[in-house]
Amino acid sequence: METYVKLLIILGAISGVSHGAGVLPDTLVAAVGETVMFATTVPPQETPILVVTWGILDISGTNFNIITSSSVNITAPGHTDRITLFRSTGSLELRNLTLNDSGEYRLTIIPVASSQLKGSCSLVVHAPVSNVTVTANSTDLVEFSSSISLSCSSSGSSLSFLWLNGSSEVTASDRVQLTDGNTTLTIVNVTRYDQGPFRCHVFSPVNNGTSAPLNLSISYGPENINLTLSPSQEYYDEGSDISLMCSAVSRPAALIQWFLNGDLLSDSGPELRLMNIQMSQSGNYSCQAFNNITMRNQTSQTAALTVLKSNISNVVVTPNTTDLVEFNNSVSLSCSSSGSFPSFLWLNGSSEVTASGRVQLTDGGATLTIINVARYDQGPFRCHVFNNFSNYTSDPVKLSISFGPENTNLKLFPSQQHYEEGSDISLRCSAVSRPAAQYYWFLNGDKLSESGPELRLMNLQESQSGNYSCQAFNNKTMRNETSHPSVVFILSPVSSVVVTSNTTVFLEFSTSVSLSCSTSGSSLSFLWLNGSSEVTASDRVQLNDGNSTLTIVNVTRYDQGPFRCNVSNGVSNGISQSVNLVIQYGPDNMSIKGPNSVHAGDLTMLYCHTMSVPSAKFTWLFKGKPTNGHEAVYVIKSSRNSDSGTYTCTAENIVTGQSQTAHHELTVIDFSDCDCSAAVGRATIITAGCCVLIAAVNGIIVYCLIRKKRANSIYAAHRKEKLSVKECHSDLYKITGPVNNDLYAVPLKLKK
């Protein structure tokens, strides 16, 4: 093996000056446990690469080899199960990354017939962010008196820290300090707006993480103390009930005490309730709020409370009718009450009623008349009666106003353009109406027996397709309205999609094919597929019978399929089984591949390359005379001067009746009179090249045998020229015995 590697290195040196700028990216960044791909810019090689080596200069400065790949792979311990080498391009995949994988990765590629390539790429592996935690030196604080320090800890490498208060970033200021690489947040003389929630956001070049939120408890206040009376009036009737409410901005909640004319009352708490109030309770009331954490207090402004004797009572509203039809009827509401010097105010809901074109207020405001009522006049109406000392509001009165129907609307559930035969649907009709409308159903203008706001159609049939509408009727207003029609289109589902062909075996450029697609269902659409591509009409492609028939005129080798027919309608779709066509063609693209000159004694092989279905038969001529060669490969075991001359290969397709011929000139050089040491060196190099070539052919034979088993005589579409005669004729020679070779210790004997 050492001899082989040394020889390959010599071959790389002989082949020319190495180059490789831009072979690899400059830098890759990844996280521990991930997979990274060192992708080269080298295109896939048709001729196998002789040697690929990967090495690393790690972060400690140690340089060692990862893998050397030639005829065998030599992988360094610790990388055996973590790497995959793509020999055709030299790319390397490295899995399950660790921090020790960081370093400079170096690549050397020695091709067969070109200069060696070199490249390098720096890999930086980072530990991901995890376990982000925030801790505080205290969470119980007093506004303007306390300071707080928050610390953020995290696992990972190359970390950066960002603090958030709610969704806003925290930045340094007069009161805010960020220290220890932003891991510590200090707030001096906290305010109520510093309570959070605080979170620490940590990020690295490969990921990021955020801590759980932390809230601070900041005590403040009291402030903005406010005293309100309910009800709020200038005067209060003796015997009425009054509630005084005291509020203040405070954390924790303030303790409230009450004062009358500056004297402390026995009552405490945010509400002072005065029941059955007397004139002796008149005076100036105030409240004081106290915070037992901040030890601060604040007293409200005083509120004057005046109690007098006089009251309004027994307020009653009486309508002349409560059953009305919109735009047809009028109504009068009368308000009666007890008490002196009453004033009247009418309310519709919470809005004051004022006089207008349709609204009249008479009898000093005690009578409300509405002409040609609308639905918005249904109330509730209340009469509010008041004087200088008291007020009273009647119980609400609601009017029943019939209206509609209008805005009749028909909806389908589910809402679809088409419905599958056998499915269930629901049609729902709604209208704005009081009382609720009665509903009737129509199909294509004909009244159905069903009624009600919902029409359920179960197990739909195609015969039920049509225009559905509903009619709403109000038996109070005696009005009706019909909805816009909704189209219900019912289809049979697609099933049993089958493609048939007039035949499946064709001659390229000579025959045409017709594929027919049959199926069950209604309102069908047809789409043809060749592999995964849609088939569209062209000069050679015809789509007839509503696209159910596909005709291809003068088929080519790229028309072999697989063809499928995709059938759909509004409710379902189906696709046929694949149909493959056998297109017979060739031979064409004829050529002979092999050396133009060799040295006497060399093993020489000439390859006859062509494309043909079915496989072509080969005939070899030497200087115009027949030989015993009838395979794609012509082998000269030991070249002699007499083997110089013109070699002719003829390929014949017995089905298409076509044939092609190619010629190749070979010169055999006798170096018996030259410097033996130099000749031996050249012979060694040529022998090594031939052995590499034999090994490549051996691999191709195995590959072709596997493909033949899978192919089942069906040829894949769009074969490229690289699938040459080496692929089509894997039975060219058999391996039966030994041939000694310094580069490959493989027993080999060629037998015709």
Summary of the structure (lengths in Angstrom):
residues: 752
radius of gyration: 48.9
end to end distance: 31.4
largest distance: 148.9
contacts: 2235
relative contact order: 0.06
helix: 10%
strand: 49%
